[in-house]
């Protein structure tokens, strides 16, 4: 916020913790440029942050060159995009996708409540409901992001023009069995929760083959065994399941198939199973108008590019509900993201920023 103010931006933080800096005419709807500043544990330096810093750099260039604006530009650094509590708090607040029930009941995997986490940072969770932007106050939303995958690097293309953003659901699952002594409990009489988890993990490929598409993803990302002793058969296995696809119908088929597999495996191993759906985000399409501008700008700059979906969720997916939305990807070295060795070459960063800046100037005239 201090840096935004030093750059002459009208700056504020809303009730959801989003940091906003505005430049340009005060009486017009704004073109928003945004992404997030939070990260996953042991995450990298580009994911999200690139889109915020790039937006600021675009404004700095516009200021330096005294480029006239039809519409103001607002840079937004959203809060809680990485989904510790199962959603994307900042973007959901801005687009009116929050409910009081979710705010009051959302918890992270450790059991910490969202409202307590917000209180610890001096935020009243009720105020997040007042962060909603009217569609009349927004002209477009643009996001520059690293790909977080290997496709652009493998194809040797510099720019990805995003066609749409995959839907995603997140479950917390428990297999409940019986903790036994690892030496005295016969193998055929155990209710081993880990064996249920292992069997389900092996079912994932079949579920996608039968019910998914080439864009489907199912991932077990976090596992905790209880009581967690080397000489004790696990009586409980807690784990996350995240599913993705570009079609919500396919997502439903994947979810139904996962439920059936979990139930069958639980019976086979004398277990109980339960699950909680933490979030369900439907797939979203990007604006064709903005995609066309991104394509034309990239061609004029002489950069190689391709049209592509986003397998990861982003702030942009919520903004599609209220305004024309577009995303630009640049390559991630080795496809690495959400890890300390995440990296994008600076020349690719520069090219992505050039596409963003020049598209922003074009959109001032065409929106």
N, C-alpha and C positions, 0 to 999 in steps of 0.2 A: 504493500500500500504506500509506503514511503517513497519507493522508486516511481510508482505511477504518479504520485503528486509532484515529484521533482521533474517529471516529463510533461507537466502541465495538464494532466488528465483529471477530470472530475472523478473522485475516488470514493468508494464506500464498500462496506462489507454488509451483506444482507443477513437475515435471520438464520439461513442455512449454512453460513460460513463461506459463501462465495465472495471472492474479492473481484471488484468490478472497477474498470477505469475507462472513462468515456472521453472522446475527442471529436469535435465537430459541431454542426448546428444543433441547437438545443431543442428545436421544435419539430424534429423529424424522427421517424422510426429509425432504429439503428441497425447496422450490419454488425452482428456479433462475431467475434473471432475468439474461440475458446478451446480449452482443454483443461487438464487437471494437474495439480502439483503433488498429490499424495502418491505413495508407491506401496508395493507389496513388501513384506519382509525380505531384506537382502536384494531389493530391486535395483534397476539400473538408473542412469541419469537422463535418458532421453524420453522414456515412456511418459506421455502427458506433458511434461515440462516443455518439450520442444514446441508444442502448439501454443503455449502461453507466451514464451519468449519470442517466438516468430511473430505473433500478433503485435507485441510491443515494438519489434523492429520495423514492421510495416508502418506503424504510426510514426515512428521516429523518422523514417525516410520521407513520409508524406509531409511531416513538419519541416524537415530540412529543405525540401524542394518546393515547399509552399504549394502543394498540389490541392486544387479546390475540391471540396467534397459536397456532393448533393445530400448524402446521408451521413450522419455521424457514425463513427466506428467505436464499438465497445469491446474491450478485451475482458474476458471473464476467465478467472482461474477457479474452476469448480472445486467443491469440497467432496471428499469421500467417494470418488469415482471407482476406486478399486474394490468396493463392495464388501468391506469388513462386516457390514450389517445386512448384507443380502441384496442391496439395491445400489443406486447411484444417487445419493442424497441431494447433492447440489443441483444436478441437471433435472432431477425429478421435481425439486422445489421450484425451479425457474419455469418449468413447463406445466405446472399444475397437476403433476402426477402423484403427489403425496396424499396420504390420508392420515387423519389423526390416529386411527387404530394402528396403522403400521408404525407411526412414530412412537407410540406408547408401548408397542410390543416387540419391536425389532431388537434382536440380540446378536452378538458375535459368537463364534464357536466356543469361546470360553465362558459364555453366560453373561458377559457385561452388556447392560442395556444401552441402547442408543441414547436415550434421554439422559442417562447418567454420564455417559461419555461426553455429551454436549455440555452438560452442567459443569463438568470438570474443566471445560475450556471457556466457561463464562457465557455459554449460549443457552437461551431458553428454547426448548424444542418447539413450543407453540409458535414461535416467531418464524419458523421455517415455512409455515403455511402462508405467510404473508410475502414470501419471496417471488410468488408467481408473477410472470410477465404476461401482459396482455398481448395477444397476437398482433394487435394494431400498433404496438410499440416496437415491433421487431420486423426488419425487412428480410433478413437472411441469417443463417448460421454457418460459419465455415470452420473447419478443423483440419489442421496439419498434424500428422501423427506418423511415427515410425510404423512399418508394417507389422512387426512382431512375428514375422514368419520368413520363410526362405524363398518365396515365389519370385519377387522382383530380382533378387540377387541371382537366382538360377536362370532367369530369362534375360539377364543383363539389361533390364529396363530401369530407368532412373525414377520414374513417376508412376504411381498407381492412382488412377481415377476410380474412386470407390462407387460401385453401383448400388450397394445396399449393405446393411449390417445384420449379421446373423442374430436370430433369436437365441435366448439362453434360459435354461432353468437350472436352479440349484437346490439340491436336497441335502438334508442331514439324515443319515440312516444309522440305525442301531440293529445289530444282531445280538440277541440275548440268549445265552446258554447257561452253562454251569461251570464255575471255576473248580478244577480238581487238581490233585497232586499229579505232576507229570510222570512220576514213577509208578504210582499205584493204580491209576485209572486205566483200565484196559482200552485199547484203541477203538474197539467196536462198541463201547458203552459211553463214549464221551459225547458231550454237547459242546463242541469246540466252535466258538464264535468265529475264530480266525479262518477255519476251514470253510465256513459259509462265505466269508468275504473273498477268499481265494477262488472259490467256485464261481462266484458272481463276476469277478474280474475276468475269468476265462470266457464268460458268456457275452462279453461286450462286443467282440468281433461278430459273433453270430447275430446279435440283436441289430447291429448296423447293417450287416449283409441282408437281413430279411426285412427290416423296417425302415432303413435309412437311405441316404443318398451319398454321393461322393463328397458332399459338403457336411455330412453329419459328423459329430464328435461326441464321444462320451468319455469322461475322465474322472477317475478316482484320485483326488488330489491330496487329501489329508486322511490319515488313519491313526486311531488311538486304540490300543488294546488294554483291557483291564482284567485283572489287577496289574498286569505288566511286569510279572516276575519270571525269570528264566525257567524256574522249575514249577510253574503253575500253568495249567491249561487255561487259555483265555476264556473267561465267562462272558465277556462283552467286547464287541468290536464296534466302534463308532467311526464313521467315515463320511466323506462328502462325495456326492455325485453331481457333476455338471454336464448338462447336455446342450448341444447347439445344432441348429440347422437354419437354412434360409427360408424354410417353409414351416409355418406354425402347425399345419396338419401333420407334417412329418415329425415335428417335435412331440405332438400328442401320441403318435404311434410309438415313438421311441419310449416315452414315459410309460405307456401302458405295457409295453413289452418288458421294461425293467421291473415294473411292479409284479408281473406274473413270474418272472425269473426269480426275484427275491422271495416270493411266497413259496415257490417250488423248492428252492434251495433250503429255506428254513425248515420245511417239513422233512427233507432228506436228512438233515443234520440235527433234528430234534431241537430246533431253535425257535424263538419268537423273533419277529422283526417289526420295526416301526420306522416311520420316516416323517420328516417335516419338510414341506416345501418352503424354502426361504425366499425364493423369488421366481418369477416367470416373466420374462421380457420377450415380447413378440418381435419377429423380424421387421425391419424397416427399410424402405426404399429411399434412395437419395433423389434430389430434384434433378430432372432431366435438363432443365435450363442451366443449372449451375454446372452439371457434368459437361455440358456442351462448352461452357465458358472455360472450364479447366482444360478440356481437350484442345480447344482452339489456342489458348495461351501456351500450352505445352508445345504444340506444333510450331507456333511462331518463334518460340525460344530455341527450337531445334533439339529438344530433349526427347529421348526414347520413353515410351509409356505404354501402359496397357490398362484396359478396364478390368476390374476385379471386385469380388465381394470381400467384405471384412468378416473373418471368422470370429474375431474378438468383439466384445461389446465396447461401446464408446459413448461419451456424452451425447454425440450427434444423434444417436438413435431416438432420444427423447424429443429433440428439437424438431424432428420431422413432423411431429403432431401439431406444431404451431407456426412453422415457417419453412420456406424453401431451404434445404440443408445440403451441404456438400462436404466431402472429405477428400484429402490428398494423402497418399502414402509415399514415404521414401524408404529405400531398402534398409534392412537390419542385417548387419554382418553375421553370416552364419545362421540367420534366422533367429538369433538369440534375443529373448526379452524376458522380463521378470527375473533377471539374474544380474549379478555384479558385472559380468563381462559383456553386457548389452552395449552395442556400439553401432553408430552410423557414421560414415565418412563425412567429413566437413564439406566436401564438394557436393555431396548429395543433400546435405542440410541446406546449403546455399541455393541449390537448384529448387528445392521444395519451397523455400522462402520466396524465391523469384516468381514461381508460379502463383503462390498465394498473393503476393503484392500486386502483380500485374492483373490477376483475375479480380482482385478487390477493386482496382481502378476501373476495369471494364464494367463490373457490376454496378458501380456508381452511376453509370450511364444507361444501363439496360434494365435494371430491376423496376 
